[in-house]
Amino acid sequence: MRTAPPDTPEVESEEEEMRYIYCPECGRKLTEKEAGDDGAVPYCEGCGKYWFDSFSSCVIVMVVNGEGEIALLTQNYLSTEYKTFVSGFIKPGETAEETASVRFRRSSGSGLTGSNTAAPTGLGTGSS
C-alpha cells in the first residue's frame, strides 16, 4: 500500500541511481543521518533504518596481507555485533577497482598497493 502523498514520488531517479524519499515500510518522509564513511544517508526515524541509494553494482572486497590476515571491519552505524568485509556501492562513473580502493582507504586509513591487489572476480559469469 502506498503511504506517500499521491502526487509525490517515493523515490527520485537519476540514470541507474535511486534515492529514497519516503520509507518503503512505514511511509514516513526520510531524514538525512550520518552513516559512517557513506556520509548522509536517507533514514527513517520511525523504523530506525537507513535506506541507502540503490545501484545495480557493488563491491565486496576481501583484503589479505602478506601474513594471510584478513581485514574485517566493524561498522557501528549498521551493527555492533557483526564484522564485515570492505564493501560499498559503485557510484556512477566509478570502476569496481576505484570503489574498492576508496572504501578500503576510508575504512582503514591506508591504501591498497599494486603488489597486493587482484583483478575483480565475478560470480556466475561463466569464466574461471
ChimeraX attribute file (.defattr): number of C-alpha atoms within 10 A of each C-alpha:
attribute: neighborCount
match mode: 1-to-1
recipient: residues
	/A:1	7
	/A:2	11
	/A:3	14
	/A:4	17
	/A:5	11
	/A:6	8
	/A:7	6
	/A:8	10
	/A:9	12
	/A:10	20
	/A:11	14
	/A:12	12
	/A:13	13
	/A:14	8
	/A:15	7
	/A:16	11
	/A:17	14
	/A:18	16
	/A:19	17
	/A:20	21
	/A:21	22
	/A:22	24
	/A:23	24
	/A:24	18
	/A:25	13
	/A:26	14
	/A:27	18
	/A:28	17
	/A:29	19
	/A:30	20
	/A:31	15
	/A:32	15
	/A:33	15
	/A:34	13
	/A:35	17
	/A:36	14
	/A:37	12
	/A:38	13
	/A:39	9
	/A:40	14
	/A:41	19
	/A:42	22
	/A:43	24
	/A:44	23
	/A:45	15
	/A:46	13
	/A:47	12
	/A:48	8
	/A:49	14
	/A:50	22
	/A:51	18
	/A:52	16
	/A:53	16
	/A:54	15
	/A:55	15
	/A:56	11
	/A:57	12
	/A:58	16
	/A:59	19
	/A:60	16
	/A:61	21
	/A:62	14
	/A:63	18
	/A:64	13
	/A:65	9
	/A:66	8
	/A:67	6
	/A:68	8
	/A:69	9
	/A:70	12
	/A:71	16
	/A:72	17
	/A:73	15
	/A:74	15
	/A:75	17
	/A:76	12
	/A:77	11
	/A:78	13
	/A:79	10
	/A:80	9
	/A:81	8
	/A:82	11
	/A:83	14
	/A:84	14
	/A:85	16
	/A:86	24
	/A:87	18
	/A:88	19
	/A:89	20
	/A:90	18
	/A:91	18
	/A:92	13
	/A:93	6
	/A:94	10
	/A:95	13
	/A:96	19
	/A:97	16
	/A:98	14
	/A:99	20
	/A:100	25
	/A:101	19
	/A:102	17
	/A:103	22
	/A:104	23
	/A:105	14
	/A:106	14
	/A:107	18
	/A:108	12
	/A:109	8
	/A:110	11
	/A:111	14
	/A:112	13
	/A:113	8
	/A:114	7
	/A:115	7
	/A:116	10
	/A:117	13
	/A:118	9
	/A:119	7
	/A:120	12
	/A:121	9
	/A:122	9
	/A:123	8
	/A:124	7
	/A:125	7
	/A:126	6
	/A:127	7
	/A:128	7
